C-alpha cells in the first residue's frame, strides 16, 4: 500500500522545476493525480471532458481550467482533443488572488485572443530562452500577466463585501485546521467573531452553513485520498481527525451516501466522454514532471 502523500513504488516523487509547459497529448498518464502544483489548461482542439475534484467540465476550444495544488484531477487525452498545459509551483508565483472556488471559464472574443497570446508567448519563450540568465524572470513576468488577465475574468479586482471577507478568512482557517477540529466554535474563537457571523457569511457565499462548509472540506479530502492513493481507509480516517474507523465511516457515508470502501470500489468506470456523468471516476496514479 502507498501511504498518504507518497508516490507509488518505482516512481520518483515530483521535484520543483519552475514554470513548465507541455501539451495534453504529451502529458504522461490520464490520471488521477493529486497535484503538487498549479496547472492551467487551455483547450486548443476538439471537445471532451476533464475532471477537477470529481466535477466534470465539458471542454471545447477556448475552455480554460485552473487546478490548484492538492486538488484531484483526471485528464482526458482522447484522440482529437488537445490543450496547452502550464504548470508552476506556489513559490514560482505568489497567489495574491483567488477566484472563490471557480476553476473554469469559456473564453471568447478579446479575452480569448489575449489569453491565447499570453500562453503562446510563454510557451515559445520557455523553449527559446531555456538556460539563459533572464529566462526565469521573463517567464515569471509572463505568467504574472497571464494570471492577472484571468483575475480580471474572475472579477478578482472587485471590492469585497464584509461577509465575503469573513468567508475568505474562515475558509483559510478551515484549510489550515480541518484535520484538527470540525467545531465552528473553535474557528469563531480563532477569528474573533461569533458563530452566527460565520454562518451568515457562509450562507451568503455558498448557501451552506459554517458547519456544512467544514464537513464539505473534510469529505472532499477524504474522496481525494481514497481516489488518488492506496492508503488504508483507517489511515485516511486518522489523517483527517477520526481516530476510530467506524466514526470515519459514518461521517463519510453521511456526507457522500456511500461507505469509504464502496466509494473506492466504485472508482473503475466508463471514460469521461460517455454520456454518463462520472463525478467519482478517479484511479490511483502518480503525477510526473512536465
Long-range contacts (C-beta under 8 A, 24 or more apart in sequence): 1-230, 1-231, 1-232, 2-229, 2-230, 2-231, 2-284, 3-229, 3-231, 3-235, 4-225, 4-229, 4-231, 4-235, 4-236, 4-239, 5-229, 6-229, 7-286, 8-230, 8-284, 8-285, 8-286, 11-286, 11-288, 14-286, 14-287, 14-288, 14-289, 15-289, 16-89, 16-91, 17-289, 17-290, 18-88, 18-89, 18-92, 18-136, 18-139, 19-86, 19-87, 19-88, 19-92, 19-93, 19-122, 19-126, 19-136, 19-139, 19-140, 19-143, 20-85, 20-86, 20-87, 20-88, 20-289, 20-290, 21-84, 21-85, 21-86, 21-87, 21-122, 21-123, 21-126, 21-127, 21-290, 22-84, 22-85, 22-87, 22-290, 23-82, 23-83, 23-84, 23-85, 24-75, 24-77, 24-81, 24-82, 24-83, 24-84, 24-85, 25-77, 25-82, 27-75, 27-77, 27-85, 27-290, 28-288, 29-75, 29-285, 29-286, 29-288, 30-74, 30-75, 30-76, 30-77, 30-285, 31-73, 31-74, 31-75, 31-282, 31-283, 31-285, 32-72, 32-73, 32-74, 32-227, 32-228, 32-282, 32-283, 32-284, 32-285, 33-72, 33-73, 33-74, 33-75, 33-228, 33-285, 33-286, 33-287, 34-70, 34-71, 34-72, 34-224, 34-228, 34-229, 34-287, 35-67, 35-68, 35-69, 35-70, 35-71, 35-72, 35-73, 35-287, 36-69, 36-89, 36-287, 37-69, 37-87, 37-88, 37-89, 37-90, 38-66, 38-67, 38-68, 38-69, 38-87, 38-88, 38-89, 38-90, 38-93, 39-66, 39-67, 39-73, 39-85, 39-86, 39-87, 40-64, 40-65, 40-66, 40-85, 40-86, 40-87, 40-119, 40-146, 41-65, 41-66, 41-67, 41-75, 41-83, 41-84, 41-85, 42-83, 42-84, 42-86, 42-115, 42-116, 42-119, 43-81, 43-82, 43-83, 44-82, 44-83, 44-84, 45-80, 45-81, 45-82, 45-83, 46-78, 46-80, 46-81, 46-82, 47-81, 48-76, 48-78, 48-80, 48-81, 48-272, 48-273, 49-76, 49-272, 49-273, 50-74, 50-75, 50-76, 50-272, 51-75, 51-76, 51-272, 51-278, 51-279, 51-281, 51-282, 52-103, 52-104, 53-220, 53-224, 54-223, 54-227, 54-279, 54-280, 54-282, 55-279, 56-272, 56-277, 56-278, 56-279, 57-103, 57-104, 59-83, 60-106, 62-106, 62-107, 62-108, 62-112, 63-104, 63-105, 63-106, 63-107, 64-104, 64-105, 64-106, 64-107, 64-115, 64-150, 65-103, 65-104, 66-99, 66-103, 66-104, 66-150, 67-103, 68-103, 70-224, 71-224, 72-223, 72-224, 72-227, 72-228, 72-282, 74-272, 74-281, 74-282, 76-271, 76-272, 76-273, 78-271, 78-273, 84-119, 84-120, 84-123, 85-290, 86-119, 86-122, 86-123, 86-143, 86-146, 87-290, 88-143, 92-140, 92-143, 93-140, 93-143, 93-144, 93-147, 97-151, 97-156, 98-156, 99-150, 99-151, 99-154, 99-155, 99-156, 100-154, 100-164, 100-168, 100-205, 102-154, 105-150, 105-153, 105-154, 107-153, 111-149, 111-153, 114-149, 115-146, 115-149, 115-150, 118-142, 118-145, 118-146, 118-149, 119-146, 122-146, 163-200, 163-201, 163-204, 163-205, 164-201, 164-204, 164-205, 166-191, 166-193, 166-197, 166-198, 166-201, 167-201, 167-202, 167-204, 167-205, 167-206, 170-198, 170-201, 170-202, 170-210, 170-213, 171-213, 171-217, 174-213, 174-214, 174-217, 175-217, 178-214, 178-217, 178-218, 178-221, 178-240, 178-241, 179-239, 179-240, 179-241, 180-241, 181-241, 182-211, 182-214, 182-215, 182-218, 182-241, 184-210, 184-211, 184-214, 187-214, 215-251, 215-255, 216-255, 218-251, 218-255, 219-251, 219-252, 219-255, 219-256, 222-248, 222-252, 222-260, 223-256, 223-263, 223-280, 226-260, 226-263, 226-264, 227-263, 227-264, 227-267, 227-280, 227-282, 227-283, 227-284, 228-282, 228-284, 228-285, 229-284, 230-284, 233-260, 233-261, 233-264, 236-260
